[in-house]
Structures are given as structure tokens and as C-alpha cells.
Amino acid sequence: MSITSNLQEVWHAVKAATEQAGRDPSSVSILAVSKTFGPEAVIEAAGGGQVAFGENYLQEALDKQQAIQTLRPDLALEWHFIGPIQSNKTRPIAEHFAWAHAVDREKIARRLSEQRPPDLPPLNICLQVNVSGEASKSGISPEDLPALAKVVATLPNLRLRGLMAIPEPAEDFESQCKPFELMRSLQQQLAATGIMTDTLSMGMSADMVAAIAEGATIVRIGTAIFGKRDYAK
Ligand SMILES: *Cc1c(COP(=O)(O)O)cnc(C)c1O
């Protein structure tokens, strides 16, 4: 299967899932997760109409952006950093991305805001929430989320867009829905305190339908678009 036809299948699957959930298909967008795949794969997906790309590893992402800039300077792509963020990596993320999805500490948020170049629009931020308890090391706990959201919402060069989660893999639909349902209620709780957000970044190739049923607005899809990743390369 080609990337272009995979992309079309994912679009159809997203559309079907939104209709099943009684949602407007335009309320969900696809973030194509291109980690481990080269510039050619991104260029092919862009040719199929994909604009937003997600990357986890900073150096790989920067090299890829540069290569694409050289090969296809006409392409205006939107880059999302979706990996964990170390404090010594905040500057290039603030300089080279439109979104950061995995912010879970105040220190990181403050650095991103300080280092965002003034000629760029605010960096769009999702706060990563740990919805899997002990099983996960990253993400802020639901209890500590309101305090972090309050700080991030006030930082001048960031725009708090919403919440992101990577739940533990679950087999059946009902168990997949649970953590996504929690995400939706956390977003509503923030709204009740006056912190309005418009984004739930949740759902990957294997649990996208459950995420959309619970209100995902961005699904992060890698394998279903680009194929299986080979980390040995
Ligand atoms: C790799 C990755 C994805 C894509 O996962 P697939 O199962 O390949 O769709 C989505 N989100 C994050 C944070 C990832 O690291």
C-alpha cells in the first residue's frame, strides 16, 4: 500500500468514526506521525494533502525539516513536537515547531514561552495527562493538572490548546474508551474554572475510534499511514 492510499483510508476511517459518534467530520484532524520515516515519506503524504506532521525525536525532526526545506521549499508544513521534552531541548522546539503536545511541567512551559521567537505566533500547547497511573512515567496527574493549566494559560508566548494522553494499550473498545472519557471530563473541569481549551490530542492507529467516540479533536496516526516502524535503522 502506498502512503497516499493509506492516508485516504485513515481519512475514511476518521469520517466513519465521527459519524458513528454523531460528530462533525471536520471536528477531528489527523496528525501524521512521521518519526523514523524519511523526508520522502513526508513529502509523499504532503502530496496527498496532509499538512500537519508529528515528531518525537528532536534531532531527527530538525534534520528532516531541513531536508524537506531543501527538496521542497514550496511546502508549508505544520510541525508538532509530540515526544517528551527535556529542559535542555526547549529552545529548538520553541524555534522550529508550531505545537508541543507533551508538556507536563511548569519549568518546561516557562522555558518554551521565554524562548519562543517574537516573530512567530504563540506556541500551541497541550498538557500531557497521565491517565494510566503507576503504569506511566510521563504526564501530569489529573490532581495536579488544574494548577499547571492555570500557570500555562498565563504565559505570554504560549497558547494553551488542550490536553494530550497516551493511555496504556487496551484490547477491547470499552476499556479503550475509559481513559479518553476521563480526558473529556478533565477538559470540562478546566472549563468550569474558566480555562477554555479546544483540543483533545488522543487516539493513535490502534485506538483512534474509541478516542473519537470520546471527543478527540486531533488523532496522532503513524503506523496506519506510514507502515510499521523499523527502529533498527
Ligand atoms: C508514535 C506515536 C504515535 C503514533 O502511533 P501509531 O500507533 O503508529 O499510530 C502517536 N502519538 C505518540 C505520542 C507517539 O509517540
The ligand as a Gaussian input file, in Angstrom:
#p B3LYP/6-31G(d) Opt

LIG

0 1
 C        4.488000       7.062000      17.747000
 C        3.405000       7.880000      18.352000
 C        2.132000       7.938000      17.778000
 C        1.713000       7.124000      16.558000
 O        1.459000       5.814000      16.934000
 P        0.867000       4.727000      15.879000
 O        0.449000       3.619000      16.751000
 O        1.985000       4.383000      14.965000
 O       -0.268000       5.359000      15.176000
 C        1.201000       8.778000      18.356000
 N        1.491000       9.520000      19.445000
 C        2.699000       9.483000      20.036000
 C        2.961000      10.335000      21.223000
 C        3.686000       8.656000      19.509000
 O        4.879000       8.618000      20.119000

